[in-house]
């Protein structure tokens, strides 16, 4: 995968973590400093940070660093001055001079239907609403619920098809550039970011196609 620059939200916790770790090592190695007893006229000064407080700070930093980042679902494309088309799932990696002319191929909203719920049991038509949800609904309300669910599934199918098409287009573009038969005279060097994205999409496509089949099966079951 291509590497992204670390922003301040990651750099500051790492710096703080390093500082806390050094403080713990020094405090553990040299032991607490014994101060002379203050004169009676001056109140005793409270001790410094305890190891427990420093340890808690280190744990908090680790939790911050290890917390999963929100995954990007959009796919962007942009063309450089040589006419080469590039694809990425992170808009910040597009060079600034090309960013305004980039286009978003798909925008994938979080699905409210999990694959488990979207897939009906073999040989059985999926009930669009559970019995408890149908109680008290008029025929018109029930029909509206079924129509809304069908529309939602149709939207998921189209989004999944668009995602698969965009990934396959990127794979074809990279393969064509590296192909001696298709591209015998031009430079066949492919950007590392495009190669990383090519490998990523090849790994993801089988799962994407499986989810598409599940959505299509669920949509077909309620028509």
N, C-alpha and C positions, 0 to 999 in steps of 0.2 A: 504494500500500500504506500502511497506517496505520503510524505511527511509534511505536517503543518507547523508553522511557527508557533511557539508557545506564547500565549498572551499573559498579561499581568495577573489574571485570575489563577494561573498555574505557577508562575515564577515566584510571586510573593509567598504562597504557602510553602514552596520548596525552600526558599531562603529562611523562612521562619523555622521550618523543621530542622534545617542544618544548625541554626543558632541554638535551638533548644537542645539538640543532641550534644553539641560541644559543651554546653553549660552542664549537662548531666554528667558527661565524662569527667570534666574538670572537678566537679563537686564530689564525684565518687572517688577519684584518684587521690585528691589532696585532703579530702575530709573537710568538715566545717571549720571555719576560722574561729579560733577562740579569742574573743575580745576581752580586753581588761574590763573589770567591773567598773561601771560608771560611778562617778562620785555621787554621794547621797543626794546632793542638790539637784541632780539631773535624773529624770525618769528613765528607766531601762528602755533601750531601743528594741523594738520588736525584731525578730529574726528575719532573714531574707526569704526568698521563694523556697518552698519546700520541694523535695523531689517529687512528691505526689502531684503538686501543681504543674511542675514541668512535664511530668509524665502524661498528665491529662491533656496538656497543650499538644504534645507530640501525637497522641491518639487522635485528637481533633483534626490535626493536619493530615494524618494518614487517611482518615475518613473522607476528608475533603478531596484529597488527591485520587482516592480509589472510587469515588462516587461516579456511576456511569453517566456519560454525556448523552444528551438527547441526539438520537440518530437522525441524519438528514435523509429525506425521502425524495427531494427534488432532484431532477437531472437537468443540467444546463449544457448548451452547446455554444461555441464561439469560434470564429475564423480569424487566423492570423494574417499578416501582410502577404505571406506566400500563398494564401488561399487554402491552407490546411485546416480542416475542421477538427476541433477538439471537443471532448465531452468531459464533464466533471459532475460530481454530486456535492461539491462545495464551492459556492460562488466566490468565496474569498480567495481561492487559488487562481482565479482568472486575472491576468495582468490588467492593471487599472485602465490602460489605454484601449483595451478590448471589451471591458466590462459593460460599457453602456450599449454596445452592439450585440451583447449576448442574448440568447433567448432561452426561456425555460420550456423544456419539452413536456414535462408533466409536473403536476403538483399533487402529491398524494396526501390526502387527509387521513388521520387515524381512523381505522375501521372500527365501527361499533359492533361488528359481528365477527366473532372469532371463527377460525376454520372449523373448530369442533362443532359450533352451533350452526355453521353454514352448511355442513354436509349432512344430508338426510340419510337415514338408514337404508340399506339396499332393499329395493322392492317395496318401500313404504313411502307414501306421500307425506311430506312434512306438514304438520299442523301449523299454520301461520301464527296462531295465538293459543296459549295454554288456556285450559278451561276456566281458571280463576280470572284471567284477563278478559275472557269473553263475557263473563257474567255481568249483566247490566248494560251491555252494549246493544244498541239498536242495529238493525241490519245495515243501515247506512254507515254507522260508525265502524262496524266490523269491516265493511267493504273498503272504507277509507284507510283503515289500518293495513289491510292486505295490499292495497294499491301503493301505500307509502313504502312498505317493506319490499315490494317488487321493484319499485323505482330505485331504492337504495342498493339492492343487489345488482341491478342493471348498471348503476354508476360504478360499483366496485369492479364489475367485469370490464368496463371500458377503461378504467384507470389501470387495471392490471395488464390489459392488452397494450396500452400505451407505454407502460414501463418496460414490458418485454421487448416491444418494437424498438424503443430507444436504446436499450442495452445491446440488442442484436445489431443495430446500425453501427454502434461504436465498435463492436467486435469486427464487423465486416470492414470498416474503414482502417482499423489497425492491421488486419490481416492483408488487406490490399496493398498497403504501403510497404509491408515487409515482403511482399511476394515479388520474386524476380520476374515471373511471367507477366504479371499485371503491371509492374512498375520497373521495367528493365533499365531505363536511362536516368531516372530521377533518384534523388537521395532517399534511401530506404531506412534511414535512422529514425526511430520513433521516440518521442519524448518519454522519459521514465514515468511521468505521471500518467500518460495515456496507457503505457504498458501495465502499470499497477492497476488502473481502472479496468483494463481488459481482463486481467486475471480475476479481479473481484467479480465482475459481471458474469464470467464463465462459471464461477462457483455458485453464484446466486440464481442463475437462470433455471436450473431444475426445480428449485423450490418455488420460484415465481410461477412456473408453468403448472405445478401441482396445485397451488392456490387458485390459479385461474380455473382449473378443472373443477375444483370444489365450489367456487362461486357460480360457475355455469350450471353445475348439477343442482345446486340449491335453487337457483333462479328457475330452472326448468321444472322443478318439483312443485312450484306454486302457481305455474301458469295454467 
